[in-house]
């Protein structure tokens, strides 16, 4: 089994166990969004600034590895035409269930983001990509694909793991390994129930977007939202806003 296929099954198991990022939004969240009261996350705790988004009415949005019925329902309620790509079957089932409950249409595509995206050039105005590329080994091809499927003037909003979570122990008290973290290269045996995850450097995450052709417009950092690193205020994530010009 390829590691991506393994990861999709592990994530499905997390969802069955009540994973935070697999819980779809309630109807009350959609009602508030329709009244202009809404927020979404790219990283664990900080809401994305509304100024990062383009006007939603008629906007073609791709939720990239963004299944679970958390962000796309809000964007759809604001007037966007939404497509979600995810490799987890249960994340896509949640998207379909929320769309049926709320009465909007959504295109759900099960695909591996480590491979070429199954969309024509210039298909979207905005890509929303929460923290998830930690589940693939090479992010450079992904950024190039994102650039390809965006229209000129389109934006990509991305949540990015900066790697620090991979160097510390479970209690975030000791540094126990170096970077890069790549369990396949290290031939590491995964504990039961864990997915293959990979650290990515600033050169890969931010530099990769620039090399693909994007112009970086804004950035902020975020913490885990729990644990000792969070209490110490140590950032473990970035969120970036970039544009295709």
TORVO-516773 format. One record per residue: residue number from 0; residue in one letter; x, z, y of N, C-alpha, C in turn. Coordinates in nm, 2 decimals, decimal comma. Layout:
TORVO-516773
    k  r      nx      nz      ny     cax     caz     cay      cx      cz      cy
  NUM  a       X       Z       Y       X       Z       Y       X       Z       Y
...
***
This chain:
TORVO-516773
    k  r      nx      nz      ny     cax     caz     cay      cx      cz      cy
    0  x    0,08    0,00   -0,12    0,00    0,00    0,00    0,09    0,00    0,13
    1  x    0,06   -0,09    0,22    0,13   -0,09    0,35    0,10    0,04    0,43
    2  x    0,19    0,08    0,51    0,17    0,21    0,58    0,05    0,20    0,67
    3  x    0,02    0,09    0,73   -0,10    0,08    0,82   -0,23    0,10    0,74
    4  x   -0,23    0,05    0,62   -0,35    0,07    0,53   -0,36    0,21    0,49
    5  x   -0,25    0,27    0,46   -0,25    0,42    0,43   -0,30    0,50    0,55
    6  x   -0,25    0,47    0,67   -0,29    0,54    0,78   -0,44    0,53    0,81
    7  x   -0,50    0,41    0,79   -0,64    0,40    0,81   -0,72    0,49    0,72
    8  x   -0,68    0,50    0,60   -0,75    0,59    0,51   -0,73    0,74    0,54
    9  x   -0,61    0,77    0,59   -0,59    0,91    0,63   -0,67    0,94    0,75
   10  x   -0,68    0,85    0,85   -0,76    0,88    0,97   -0,91    0,89    0,93
   11  x   -0,96    0,81    0,83   -1,09    0,83    0,78   -1,11    0,97    0,73
   12  x   -1,01    1,02    0,66   -1,03    1,15    0,60   -1,03    1,26    0,71
   13  x   -0,95    1,24    0,82   -0,95    1,33    0,93   -1,09    1,33    0,99
   14  x   -1,15    1,22    1,01   -1,29    1,21    1,07   -1,39    1,29    0,98
   15  x   -1,38    1,27    0,85   -1,47    1,35    0,77   -1,45    1,50    0,78
   16  x   -1,33    1,54    0,82   -1,30    1,68    0,84   -1,33    1,73    0,98
   17  x   -1,38    1,64    1,07   -1,42    1,68    1,20   -1,31    1,66    1,31
   18  x   -1,23    1,56    1,29   -1,12    1,52    1,39   -1,18    1,51    1,53
   19  x   -1,11    1,57    1,62   -1,16    1,57    1,76   -1,18    1,43    1,82
   20  x   -1,09    1,33    1,78   -1,09    1,20    1,83   -1,18    1,10    1,75
   21  x   -1,26    1,16    1,66   -1,35    1,09    1,58   -1,50    1,13    1,60
   22  x   -1,52    1,21    1,70   -1,66    1,26    1,73   -1,72    1,18    1,84
   23  x   -1,83    1,10    1,81   -1,89    1,02    1,91   -1,96    1,11    2,02
   24  x   -1,98    1,05    2,14   -2,04    1,12    2,25   -2,19    1,14    2,22
   25  x   -2,24    1,24    2,28   -2,38    1,27    2,27   -2,46    1,19    2,37
   26  x   -2,59    1,18    2,35   -2,68    1,10    2,44   -2,67    1,15    2,59
   27  x   -2,65    1,28    2,60   -2,65    1,34    2,74   -2,53    1,28    2,82
   28  x   -2,42    1,25    2,75   -2,30    1,20    2,82   -2,33    1,06    2,87
   29  x   -2,41    0,98    2,79   -2,45    0,85    2,83   -2,54    0,85    2,95
   30  x   -2,64    0,95    2,95   -2,73    0,96    3,06   -2,66    0,99    3,19
   31  x   -2,56    1,08    3,18   -2,48    1,12    3,30   -2,40    1,00    3,35
   32  x   -2,35    0,92    3,26   -2,27    0,80    3,30   -2,35    0,70    3,37
   33  x   -2,47    0,68    3,33   -2,57    0,59    3,39   -2,60    0,63    3,53
   34  x   -2,58    0,76    3,56   -2,60    0,82    3,70   -2,47    0,82    3,78
   35  x   -2,36    0,77    3,72   -2,24    0,77    3,79   -2,15    0,89    3,76
   36  x   -2,19    0,98    3,67   -2,11    1,10    3,64   -2,04    1,08    3,51
   37  x   -1,91    1,04    3,51   -1,85    1,01    3,38   -1,70    1,03    3,39
   38  x   -1,63    1,05    3,27   -1,49    1,06    3,27   -1,45    1,02    3,13
   39  x   -1,33    0,96    3,11   -1,27    0,93    2,98   -1,12    0,97    2,98
   40  x   -1,07    0,98    2,85   -0,93    1,02    2,83   -0,85    0,91    2,77
   41  x   -0,73    0,90    2,82   -0,63    0,82    2,75   -0,53    0,91    2,67
   42  x   -0,52    1,03    2,72   -0,43    1,14    2,67   -0,51    1,26    2,65
   43  x   -0,46    1,37    2,59   -0,54    1,48    2,55   -0,63    1,55    2,66
   44  x   -0,58    1,57    2,78   -0,65    1,66    2,87   -0,69    1,60    3,01
   45  x   -0,61    1,50    3,06   -0,63    1,46    3,20   -0,73    1,34    3,20
   46  x   -0,83    1,34    3,28   -0,92    1,23    3,29   -0,85    1,11    3,36
   47  x   -0,89    0,99    3,32   -0,83    0,87    3,39   -0,89    0,86    3,53
   48  x   -0,81    0,84    3,63   -0,87    0,81    3,76   -0,97    0,69    3,76
   49  x   -1,08    0,71    3,83   -1,18    0,60    3,84   -1,11    0,48    3,91
   50  x   -1,02    0,50    4,00   -0,95    0,39    4,07   -0,87    0,30    3,98
   51  x   -0,84    0,34    3,86   -0,77    0,26    3,76   -0,85    0,15    3,71
   52  x   -0,98    0,16    3,72   -1,07    0,06    3,65   -1,12   -0,05    3,75
   53  x   -1,15   -0,16    3,70   -1,22   -0,27    3,77   -1,37   -0,24    3,77
   54  x   -1,44   -0,30    3,86   -1,59   -0,29    3,85   -1,64   -0,33    3,71
   55  x   -1,73   -0,24    3,66   -1,76   -0,26    3,52   -1,87   -0,37    3,49
   56  x   -1,95   -0,40    3,59   -2,07   -0,49    3,57   -2,01   -0,63    3,52
   57  x   -2,05   -0,67    3,40   -2,01   -0,80    3,35   -1,86   -0,80    3,31
   58  x   -1,79   -0,69    3,30   -1,65   -0,69    3,27   -1,63   -0,70    3,12
   59  x   -1,54   -0,78    3,07   -1,51   -0,79    2,93   -1,40   -0,69    2,89
   60  x   -1,43   -0,59    2,82   -1,34   -0,48    2,79   -1,31   -0,48    2,64
   61  x   -1,18   -0,46    2,61   -1,13   -0,44    2,47   -1,09   -0,30    2,46
   62  x   -1,15   -0,22    2,37   -1,11   -0,09    2,33   -1,01   -0,11    2,21
   63  x   -0,88   -0,10    2,25   -0,77   -0,13    2,15   -0,74    0,00    2,07
   64  x   -0,77    0,00    1,94   -0,75    0,12    1,86   -0,82    0,24    1,92
   65  x   -0,94    0,21    1,97   -1,02    0,30    2,05   -1,16    0,33    1,99
   66  x   -1,17    0,32    1,86   -1,30    0,34    1,80   -1,33    0,49    1,80
   67  x   -1,45    0,52    1,76   -1,50    0,66    1,75   -1,62    0,69    1,83
   68  x   -1,66    0,59    1,92   -1,78    0,61    2,00   -1,76    0,71    2,11
   69  x   -1,64    0,71    2,17   -1,61    0,80    2,28   -1,60    0,73    2,42
   70  x   -1,53    0,62    2,43   -1,52    0,56    2,56   -1,60    0,43    2,57
   71  x   -1,61    0,35    2,47   -1,69    0,23    2,48   -1,84    0,25    2,52
   72  x   -1,90    0,36    2,46   -2,04    0,38    2,51   -2,05    0,40    2,66
   73  x   -1,96    0,47    2,71   -1,96    0,49    2,86   -1,94    0,36    2,93
   74  x   -1,84    0,28    2,89   -1,82    0,16    2,96   -1,94    0,06    2,95
   75  x   -2,00    0,06    2,83   -2,12   -0,02    2,81   -2,24    0,02    2,90
   76  x   -2,25    0,15    2,91   -2,36    0,21    3,00   -2,34    0,17    3,14
   77  x   -2,21    0,14    3,18   -2,18    0,11    3,32   -2,19   -0,04    3,34
   78  x   -2,22   -0,12    3,24   -2,24   -0,26    3,25   -2,14   -0,35    3,19
   79  x   -2,04   -0,30    3,12   -1,93   -0,38    3,06   -1,98   -0,44    2,93
   80  x   -1,92   -0,55    2,89   -1,94   -0,61    2,76   -1,82   -0,57    2,68
   81  x   -1,84   -0,49    2,58   -1,74   -0,42    2,51   -1,71   -0,48    2,37
   82  x   -1,58   -0,49    2,34   -1,53   -0,51    2,20   -1,44   -0,40    2,16
   83  x   -1,45   -0,35    2,04   -1,36   -0,25    2,00   -1,29   -0,29    1,87
   84  x   -1,15   -0,28    1,87   -1,07   -0,31    1,76   -1,01   -0,18    1,70
   85  x   -1,03   -0,16    1,58   -0,98   -0,04    1,51   -0,95   -0,07    1,37
   86  x   -0,86    0,00    1,30   -0,84   -0,02    1,16   -0,90    0,08    1,07
   87  x   -0,97    0,18    1,14   -1,04    0,28    1,06   -1,19    0,24    1,05
   88  x   -1,24    0,23    0,93   -1,37    0,19    0,91   -1,47    0,29    0,96
   89  x   -1,44    0,42    0,95   -1,53    0,52    1,00   -1,54    0,53    1,16
   90  x   -1,42    0,50    1,22   -1,43    0,49    1,37   -1,52    0,38    1,41
   91  x   -1,52    0,26    1,34   -1,60    0,15    1,38   -1,75    0,18    1,34
   92  x   -1,77    0,25    1,24   -1,91    0,29    1,20   -1,97    0,38    1,31
   93  x   -1,89    0,47    1,37   -1,93    0,55    1,48   -1,97    0,47    1,60
   94  x   -1,89    0,37    1,63   -1,92    0,28    1,74   -2,06    0,21    1,72
   95  x   -2,08    0,16    1,60   -2,20    0,09    1,57   -2,32    0,19    1,58
   96  x   -2,30    0,31    1,53   -2,41    0,40    1,54   -2,45    0,44    1,68
   97  x   -2,35    0,46    1,77   -2,38    0,50    1,90   -2,45    0,38    1,97
   98  x   -2,40    0,26    1,95   -2,46    0,14    2,01   -2,61    0,13    1,97
   99  x   -2,64    0,15    1,84   -2,77    0,14    1,80   -2,86    0,25    1,86
  100  x   -2,80    0,37    1,87   -2,88    0,48    1,93   -2,91    0,46    2,07
  101  x   -2,82    0,40    2,15   -2,83    0,39    2,29   -2,89    0,25    2,33
  102  x   -2,90    0,16    2,24   -2,96    0,03    2,27   -2,87   -0,07    2,34
  103  x   -2,74   -0,08    2,31   -2,66   -0,18    2,37   -2,58   -0,25    2,26
  104  x   -2,52   -0,36    2,29   -2,45   -0,44    2,19   -2,30   -0,41    2,21
  105  x   -2,23   -0,41    2,09   -2,09   -0,40    2,09   -2,03   -0,48    1,98
  106  x   -1,92   -0,55    2,00   -1,85   -0,62    1,90   -1,75   -0,53    1,83
  107  x   -1,76   -0,51    1,70   -1,66   -0,42    1,63   -1,58   -0,51    1,54
  108  x   -1,45   -0,50    1,55   -1,35   -0,58    1,48   -1,25   -0,48    1,41
  109  x   -1,25   -0,49    1,27   -1,16   -0,42    1,20   -1,03   -0,50    1,18
  110  x   -0,92   -0,45    1,24   -0,80   -0,53    1,24   -0,68   -0,43    1,26
  111  x   -0,56   -0,48    1,22   -0,44   -0,40    1,23   -0,37   -0,44    1,36
  112  x   -0,35   -0,34    1,45   -0,29   -0,37    1,58   -0,14   -0,41    1,57
  113  x   -0,09   -0,38    1,46    0,05   -0,42    1,44    0,07   -0,57    1,41
  114  x   -0,04   -0,64    1,39   -0,04   -0,78    1,37   -0,10   -0,85    1,49
  115  x   -0,09   -0,99    1,50   -0,15   -1,06    1,61   -0,30   -1,03    1,63
  116  x   -0,34   -1,00    1,75   -0,48   -0,97    1,78   -0,57   -1,09    1,75
  117  x   -0,68   -1,07    1,69   -0,77   -1,18    1,65   -0,86   -1,23    1,77
  118  x   -0,80   -1,26    1,88   -0,87   -1,30    2,00   -0,80   -1,42    2,07
  119  x   -0,88   -1,50    2,13   -0,82   -1,61    2,20   -0,75   -1,57    2,33
  120  x   -0,66   -1,65    2,38   -0,59   -1,62    2,51   -0,70   -1,59    2,62
  121  x   -0,67   -1,50    2,70   -0,75   -1,47    2,82   -0,89   -1,43    2,78
  122  x   -0,91   -1,35    2,68   -1,05   -1,31    2,64   -1,10   -1,19    2,72
  123  x   -1,02   -1,11    2,78   -1,06   -0,98    2,83   -1,01   -0,96    2,98
  124  x   -1,09   -0,88    3,05   -1,05   -0,83    3,18   -0,98   -0,70    3,18
  125  x   -1,01   -0,62    3,08   -0,95   -0,49    3,08   -0,93   -0,44    2,93
  126  x   -0,81   -0,38    2,91   -0,78   -0,32    2,78   -0,77   -0,17    2,79
  127  x   -0,84   -0,10    2,71   -0,84    0,05    2,71   -0,77    0,09    2,58
  128  x   -0,65    0,15    2,59   -0,57    0,18    2,47   -0,53    0,32    2,47
  129  x   -0,61    0,42    2,42   -0,57    0,56    2,41   -0,45    0,58    2,32
  130  x   -0,39    0,69    2,32   -0,28    0,72    2,23   -0,31    0,68    2,09
  131  x   -0,24    0,58    2,04   -0,26    0,54    1,90   -0,14    0,45    1,85
  132  x   -0,06    0,40    1,94    0,05    0,31    1,89    0,16    0,40    1,83
  133  x    0,14    0,53    1,82    0,23    0,61    1,74    0,21    0,59    1,60
  134  x    0,11    0,51    1,56    0,09    0,48    1,42    0,14    0,35    1,37
  135  x    0,21    0,28    1,46    0,28    0,16    1,42    0,43    0,17    1,46
  136  x    0,51    0,10    1,39    0,66    0,11    1,40    0,71    0,03    1,52
  137  x    0,66   -0,09    1,55    0,71   -0,17    1,65    0,61   -0,20    1,76
  138  x    0,63   -0,16    1,88    0,52   -0,18    1,98    0,54   -0,30    2,07
  139  x    0,66   -0,36    2,06    0,69   -0,48    2,15    0,59   -0,59    2,12
  140  x    0,57   -0,63    2,00    0,47   -0,73    1,97    0,33   -0,70    2,02
  141  x    0,29   -0,57    2,02    0,16   -0,53    2,06    0,15   -0,56    2,21
  142  x    0,25   -0,52    2,29    0,24   -0,55    2,44    0,23   -0,70    2,47
  143  x    0,30   -0,78    2,39    0,30   -0,92    2,42    0,16   -0,97    2,38
  144  x    0,10   -0,92    2,28   -0,04   -0,96    2,24   -0,14   -0,92    2,35
  145  x   -0,12   -0,80    2,40   -0,21   -0,75    2,51   -0,20   -0,84    2,63
  146  x   -0,08   -0,88    2,66   -0,07   -0,97    2,78   -0,14   -1,10    2,75
  147  x   -0,12   -1,15    2,63   -0,18   -1,28    2,60   -0,33   -1,28    2,61
  148  x   -0,40   -1,17    2,56   -0,55   -1,17    2,55   -0,61   -1,13    2,68
  149  x   -0,53   -1,09    2,78   -0,59   -1,05    2,91   -0,59   -1,17    3,00
  150  x   -0,69   -1,17    3,09   -0,70   -1,28    3,19   -0,61   -1,24    3,31
  151  x   -0,57   -1,34    3,39   -0,49   -1,31    3,51   -0,57   -1,21    3,60
  152  x   -0,50   -1,11    3,64   -0,57   -1,01    3,72   -0,62   -0,89    3,63
  153  x   -0,62   -0,91    3,50   -0,66   -0,81    3,41   -0,57   -0,69    3,40
  154  x   -0,63   -0,58    3,36   -0,55   -0,45    3,35   -0,55   -0,39    3,21
  155  x   -0,44   -0,32    3,18   -0,43   -0,25    3,06   -0,40   -0,10    3,10
  156  x   -0,49   -0,01    3,04   -0,47    0,13    3,06   -0,43    0,19    2,92
  157  x   -0,32    0,25    2,92   -0,26    0,29    2,79   -0,22    0,44    2,79
  158  x   -0,25    0,51    2,68   -0,20    0,64    2,66   -0,08    0,63    2,56
  159  x    0,03    0,70    2,60    0,15    0,69    2,53    0,21    0,82    2,49
  160  x    0,25    0,83    2,36    0,33    0,95    2,32    0,47    0,94    2,36
  161  x    0,53    1,04    2,42    0,67    1,03    2,47    0,77    1,07    2,37
  162  x    0,73    1,12    2,25    0,82    1,15    2,14    0,85    1,30    2,12
  163  x    0,82    1,38    2,22    0,87    1,52    2,22    0,80    1,60    2,11
  164  x    0,68    1,56    2,07    0,62    1,64    1,96    0,69    1,62    1,83
  165  x    0,76    1,52    1,81    0,83    1,49    1,69    0,96    1,57    1,67
  166  x    1,01    1,62    1,77    1,14    1,69    1,76    1,13    1,84    1,74
  167  x    1,01    1,90    1,75    0,99    2,04    1,73    0,92    2,08    1,61
  168  x    0,93    2,20    1,57    0,86    2,25    1,45    0,71    2,27    1,48
  169  x    0,64    2,31    1,38    0,49    2,32    1,39    0,45    2,42    1,50
  170  x    0,53    2,52    1,53    0,50    2,62    1,63    0,56    2,59    1,77
  171  x    0,62    2,47    1,77    0,68    2,43    1,90    0,78    2,53    1,95
  172  x    0,86    2,59    1,86    0,96    2,69    1,90    1,10    2,64    1,89
  173  x    1,13    2,56    1,79    1,26    2,51    1,77    1,27    2,36    1,76
  174  x    1,38    2,31    1,81    1,41    2,17    1,79    1,47    2,15    1,65
  175  x    1,40    2,07    1,57    1,43    2,05    1,42    1,47    1,91    1,39
  176  x    1,46    1,82    1,48    1,50    1,68    1,44    1,53    1,60    1,57
  177  x    1,60    1,49    1,56    1,63    1,41    1,67    1,53    1,29    1,68
  178  x    1,56    1,20    1,77    1,48    1,08    1,79    1,57    0,96    1,77
  179  x    1,52    0,85    1,73    1,38    0,82    1,71    1,33    0,88    1,58
  180  x    1,20    0,91    1,57    1,14    0,96    1,45    1,07    0,85    1,38
  181  x    1,12    0,82    1,26    1,07    0,71    1,18    1,07    0,75    1,03
  182  x    0,96    0,80    0,98    0,96    0,85    0,84    0,99    0,75    0,74
  183  x    0,97    0,62    0,77    1,00    0,51    0,67    1,15    0,49    0,67
  184  x    1,21    0,48    0,78    1,35    0,46    0,79    1,43    0,58    0,72
  185  x    1,37    0,70    0,74    1,44    0,82    0,68    1,40    0,84    0,54
  186  x    1,31    0,75    0,49    1,26    0,77    0,35    1,20    0,91    0,33
  187  x    1,13    0,96    0,43    1,08    1,09    0,42    0,95    1,09    0,34
  188  x    0,93    1,20    0,27    0,80    1,21    0,19    0,70    1,28    0,28
  189  x    0,59    1,22    0,30    0,49    1,28    0,39    0,41    1,39    0,32
  190  x    0,39    1,50    0,39    0,30    1,61    0,34    0,16    1,55    0,32
  191  x    0,09    1,60    0,22   -0,05    1,56    0,19   -0,14    1,56    0,32
  192  x   -0,21    1,46    0,34   -0,30    1,45    0,45   -0,24    1,41    0,58
  193  x   -0,11    1,38    0,59   -0,05    1,34    0,71   -0,03    1,18    0,71
  194  x   -0,04    1,13    0,83   -0,02    0,98    0,85    0,12    0,95    0,88
  195  x    0,16    0,83    0,87    0,29    0,78    0,91    0,28    0,77    1,06
  196  x    0,37    0,84    1,13    0,37    0,83    1,28    0,52    0,80    1,32
  197  x    0,53    0,74    1,44    0,66    0,69    1,49    0,68    0,72    1,63
  198  x    0,79    0,78    1,67    0,82    0,80    1,81    0,86    0,66    1,88
  199  x    0,83    0,65    2,01    0,87    0,54    2,08    0,92    0,58    2,22
  200  x    1,03    0,52    2,26    1,10    0,56    2,38    1,03    0,50    2,50
  201  x    1,08    0,54    2,62    1,03    0,49    2,75    1,06    0,34    2,75
  202  x    1,18    0,30    2,70    1,21    0,16    2,70    1,11    0,08    2,62
  203  x    1,06    0,13    2,51    0,96    0,06    2,42    0,82    0,07    2,49
  204  x    0,78    0,19    2,54    0,65    0,20    2,58    0,62    0,14    2,72
  205  x    0,71    0,18    2,82    0,69    0,13    2,95    0,77    0,00    2,97
  206  x    0,90    0,00    2,93    0,98   -0,12    2,93    0,92   -0,24    2,85
  207  x    0,85   -0,20    2,74    0,79   -0,31    2,66    0,68   -0,38    2,74
  208  x    0,60   -0,30    2,81    0,50   -0,36    2,90    0,56   -0,45    3,00
  209  x    0,67   -0,41    3,06    0,73   -0,49    3,17    0,79   -0,62    3,11
  210  x    0,85   -0,60    2,99    0,91   -0,72    2,93    0,80   -0,82    2,89
  211  x    0,68   -0,77    2,85    0,57   -0,86    2,82    0,52   -0,94    2,94
  212  x    0,55   -0,89    3,06    0,51   -0,96    3,18    0,42   -0,88    3,27
  213  x    0,39   -0,76    3,23    0,30   -0,67    3,31    0,37   -0,62    3,43
  214  x    0,29   -0,59    3,54    0,33   -0,52    3,65    0,28   -0,37    3,65
  215  x    0,37   -0,28    3,65    0,32   -0,14    3,64    0,27   -0,09    3,78
  216  x    0,15   -0,04    3,78    0,08    0,00    3,90    0,08    0,15    3,92
  217  x    0,07    0,23    3,81    0,06    0,37    3,82    0,09    0,44    3,69
  218  x    0,12    0,57    3,70    0,15    0,65    3,58    0,13    0,79    3,60
  219  x    0,09    0,86    3,50    0,09    1,01    3,50    0,12    1,07    3,37
  220  x    0,16    1,20    3,37    0,20    1,26    3,24    0,09    1,36    3,20
  221  x    0,09    1,41    3,08    0,00    1,50    3,03    0,06    1,58    2,92
  222  x    0,00    1,70    2,89    0,05    1,79    2,78   -0,04    1,78    2,66
  223  x   -0,01    1,85    2,56   -0,09    1,85    2,43   -0,23    1,91    2,45
  224  x   -0,24    2,00    2,54   -0,37    2,07    2,56   -0,38    2,20    2,47
  225  x   -0,27    2,23    2,39   -0,27    2,34    2,31   -0,12    2,38    2,28
  226  x   -0,09    2,50    2,23    0,04    2,53    2,18    0,14    2,57    2,28
  227  x    0,26    2,60    2,23    0,37    2,65    2,32    0,41    2,54    2,42
  228  x    0,43    2,42    2,38    0,47    2,31    2,47    0,37    2,30    2,59
  229  x    0,24    2,31    2,56    0,14    2,31    2,66    0,15    2,43    2,76
  230  x    0,17    2,55    2,70    0,18    2,67    2,78    0,30    2,66    2,88
  231  x    0,41    2,59    2,83    0,53    2,58    2,91    0,52    2,46    3,01
  232  x    0,41    2,39    3,00    0,39    2,27    3,09    0,48    2,16    3,06
  233  x    0,52    2,14    2,93    0,61    2,03    2,90    0,53    1,91    2,86
  234  x    0,54    1,80    2,94    0,47    1,68    2,91    0,50    1,62    2,78
  235  x    0,40    1,58    2,70    0,43    1,51    2,57    0,36    1,37    2,57
  236  x    0,30    1,33    2,68    0,23    1,20    2,69    0,24    1,14    2,83
  237  x    0,24    1,01    2,83    0,22    0,94    2,96    0,09    0,86    2,95
  238  x    0,04    0,83    3,06   -0,07    0,73    3,07   -0,02    0,62    3,18
  239  x   -0,04    0,50    3,15    0,01    0,39    3,24   -0,11    0,30    3,27
  240  x   -0,10    0,25    3,40   -0,19    0,14    3,44   -0,10    0,02    3,48
  241  x   -0,13   -0,09    3,41   -0,05   -0,21    3,44   -0,14   -0,33    3,45
  242  x   -0,09   -0,44    3,52   -0,17   -0,55    3,55   -0,10   -0,68    3,51
  243  x   -0,18   -0,78    3,47   -0,13   -0,92    3,45   -0,15   -1,00    3,57
  244  x   -0,04   -1,04    3,64   -0,05   -1,11    3,76   -0,02   -1,26    3,75
***
